[in-house]
């Protein structure tokens, strides 16, 4: 049986933060020991702070709003990531500047600045665009209304 893995790598601007070298984690574990069946190696990647700043930028100004951006931001919030850290906010503002977008963070406090119509449209596409790539348990964990409340609360705390 042959299987393909699609890997999309895109970089519109140079990284602002230091690139990190992280171990690749996978789910191919020995059934009895729980040890990895093979070494996944290492990969260069954006820092978590920059990755989240990229997600904030995408959620706020991507031309067609994407459910995955809001899912990812909600996921890190559910896992106790501090969206209000000075580093993340500074990176978010710089990323907005790169796109000549409004850097007044007050604009992004509600639904990352998205119109109600955009949110409604995104909500209608969650099943087809997002759920296919989520584990069944994560599908249960994600509710857009709850996610937006959590994201809005974090953005409100930014000031």
HUHU-V859926 format. One line per field, one symbol per residue. psi: psi as a letter, one per 20 degrees, with the letter a starting at -180 (. if undefined). A space follows every 50 residues. Layout:
# HUHU-V859926
psi = ???
This chain:
# HUHU-V859926
psi = pqqqppoppqohrqqhrpqqoqqpqrjnqphhhjqqhqpiaqqprqqggh ghhggggghhjpgopphhghggghghghkkpnijqhggggggghhgghjk rpjoihhjhokkjqqhhggggghijgghhghhjqqhhhhhippgggghgg ghgghhih.
